[in-house]
Amino acid sequence: MYTETAVFDLLLPGDSRSLKQKRSYVRPILAMLKKYEVSAAEVGFHDLHARAQLGVAVVAAEPAQARAVIDSCENQVAGRPEIELLSVKRRLYGDDD
């Protein structure tokens, strides 16, 4: 069994000046990620309106399968025109960890 995690650091548009506006950008992204059968949540920058940090995790039988799912998630987030993906931190956990 393998688990891969990723943390996406996002820069939200300049009009995101309230938590309500921030949620209007973050919620659709989280909903889209969950279609990949991953666990996804906002995990950081809760007090900043123009930034968001999203965590994603997947469990798979093979490491290549876990990587492929996280790759798809990363591509979908990076392809959203309204946000800027600043960085991605990924980690693969296996039976030995």
N, C-alpha and C positions, 0 to 999 in steps of 0.2 A: 504494500500500500504506500502511495506517495501523496504528499500534500504540497501544493505550490501556493505561495502567497505573493501578492503584489500590493504595493501602496502607490497610488497615483496622486501626484501633487498637481493640482489644477489652479490656473489663474482664470477667474471668472470675469465677464465683461464689466466695464466701468459703471454700468447702470446698476450694478448689484451693490446697493447702499443700505440694504436692510436684510434682516434674517429671512423675511418673507420672499424678497427677490432672490436671495441666495438659494432658498429651497426650490424656487421655480426652475433653477438650473440643475440642482443636484438630484431632485426626485426623478426626473426622466432618465438621467444617466444611470441611477441605481436600478430603475425598472428595466432598462435595456440590458444591463449586466446580468440581472437575475434570469433572463431568458436563456442564458448559457448554463443554467443550473449550477451557479456558484453562490457562495455566500458573499454578500456585498453590503457595506455600510460606510457611513461617514465616520472617520476615525480620528480626525485632527482638524486644527484650525477652526474650532467651533466658534471662537469669538471674533474671527475676521470675516468681513462680509465679501471681500473680493477673492478669497482663497478657500480652497476645499481640499481635504485629503481623504481619499476613498480607499478602503481596504477591500481586497478581493481574495477569496480562498477557494480552492477546488481540491477534491480528493479523487484519485484515480488509481487504477491498477498498475499502470506503467508510467514512468516519468515522461515519456514522449507525449502521452495523452494529456497529462496535466499541463505540460508546456504549451501544447496546441490550444487548449482552452484559454489559458491566460494570454497567449499571443492574440487570439481572436478578440478577447476583451480589450487588450491594449490597443489594437487596431481600431476598434469601434470608438473608444474614447478619443484617440488621437484624431480620428476623422470628423469629430464634431466641430463644425465651424464656429460655434458661439463661444467655445472655451479654448484655452491654450494648455496643453499638457507640458508641464515644466520638467517633471522627472518621474521615473518609475523605479522603484526598488523591489526586486524580486528575490525570492528564496525558495528552494526546493528542499523538502524534508523527506527522508526515506526511512526505512525500517531501522537503520543504524543510528538515527538521530534521537 
